[in-house]
Amino acid sequence: QVQLVESGGGLVQAGGSLRLSCAASGLTFSSYAMGWFRQAPGKEREFVVSIDRSGTGTYYAASVPGRFTISRDNAKNTVYLQINSLNPEDTAVYYCAARTGTYIATMTRQYDYWGQGTQVTVSS
């Protein structure tokens, strides 16, 4: 079965950096566009960034600052999210998701598979 497993979250001080990873199994990873979403306490899950299946095309939410960078390694079936200069507003559970096909998507309902999420907590 398809599994997406996020890792790399944790407790970090403001100004620090994290690299989140999402390891995929049970699917042909290079056939899926991938996305990262996040959900802060008391808020809805929101789109952060998506990457096409080749890794050459990305799309970031307008609300996401330039501190976020998505990448993927199709040889390792893994997608990454680098977050620099973390601040408390970045505190959330971060989820990766997989979408059949080439194109980037920004809505949760457009994704076929989801990971369980990894908690990112930023202290001030």
C-alpha positions in Angstrom: 0.0 0.0 0.0 1.0 3.6 -0.5 2.8 5.2 2.4 4.1 8.7 2.9 6.2 9.2 6.0 7.3 12.6 7.1 10.3 13.3 9.3 12.5 16.1 10.4 10.1 18.1 12.5 10.8 19.1 16.1 11.2 21.9 18.5 13.5 24.7 17.3 14.2 28.2 18.4 13.2 31.2 16.3 15.7 31.9 13.6 16.7 28.2 13.2 16.2 25.9 10.2 14.7 22.6 9.6 14.6 20.2 6.6 11.5 18.1 6.5 11.6 14.9 4.5 8.8 12.8 3.1 9.7 9.2 2.1 7.2 7.5 -0.3 6.7 3.9 -0.9 4.1 1.7 -2.6 3.9 4.0 -5.6 5.9 5.0 -8.7 7.1 8.2 -7.1 8.3 9.9 -10.3 4.7 9.7 -11.6 3.3 11.9 -8.8 3.4 15.6 -8.2 4.0 16.2 -4.5 2.9 18.9 -2.1 3.4 20.2 1.4 0.6 21.5 3.5 0.5 22.7 7.1 -2.1 23.0 9.8 -1.6 25.3 12.8 -3.6 24.8 16.0 -7.2 25.9 15.5 -6.8 26.6 11.8 -7.6 24.8 8.6 -5.0 22.9 6.6 -3.3 25.2 4.2 -1.3 24.7 1.1 2.4 25.6 1.3 4.1 24.4 -1.9 3.9 21.9 -4.7 6.4 20.4 -7.0 5.8 18.6 -10.3 6.9 15.1 -10.9 10.2 15.9 -12.6 11.1 18.5 -10.0 11.6 21.3 -12.4 8.4 23.1 -11.6 7.3 24.5 -8.3 4.5 26.6 -7.0 4.5 28.4 -3.6 1.5 29.8 -1.8 1.4 33.5 -1.9 1.5 33.6 1.9 4.7 31.5 2.0 7.8 33.6 2.3 11.0 32.9 0.5 12.3 31.0 3.5 10.7 27.8 2.2 12.2 25.6 -0.5 10.8 22.4 -1.9 12.9 19.8 -3.7 12.7 16.1 -4.6 14.9 13.2 -5.3 13.2 10.7 -7.4 16.0 8.2 -7.0 15.3 8.2 -3.3 11.5 8.5 -3.5 11.7 11.5 -1.2 10.5 15.1 -1.2 12.0 17.7 1.0 10.9 21.0 2.5 13.7 23.3 3.7 12.5 26.1 6.1 14.9 28.8 7.1 14.6 31.6 9.6 11.8 29.9 11.4 9.4 32.0 13.5 6.6 31.1 15.9 4.0 31.6 13.1 5.5 28.5 11.4 4.4 26.3 14.2 2.1 23.6 12.7 1.9 20.0 11.7 3.4 19.7 8.2 2.0 17.1 5.9 3.2 15.9 2.6 0.8 14.6 -0.1 1.0 12.9 -3.5 -1.1 13.6 -6.5 -1.3 11.4 -9.6 0.0 13.1 -12.7 2.3 15.9 -13.7 0.7 19.1 -12.7 1.0 21.0 -9.5 -2.2 21.5 -7.4 -3.0 23.6 -4.4 -6.2 22.1 -2.9 -6.3 19.2 -0.5 -9.0 17.4 -2.5 -6.7 17.3 -5.5 -4.3 15.0 -3.7 -4.6 11.2 -3.5 -2.4 10.2 -0.6 -1.3 11.9 2.6 1.3 11.3 5.3 0.6 11.4 9.0 2.4 14.7 9.4 5.4 15.9 11.4 5.1 18.5 14.1 7.2 21.7 13.9 7.2 23.9 17.0 9.1 27.2 17.0 9.8 28.8 20.3 10.4 32.6 20.6 
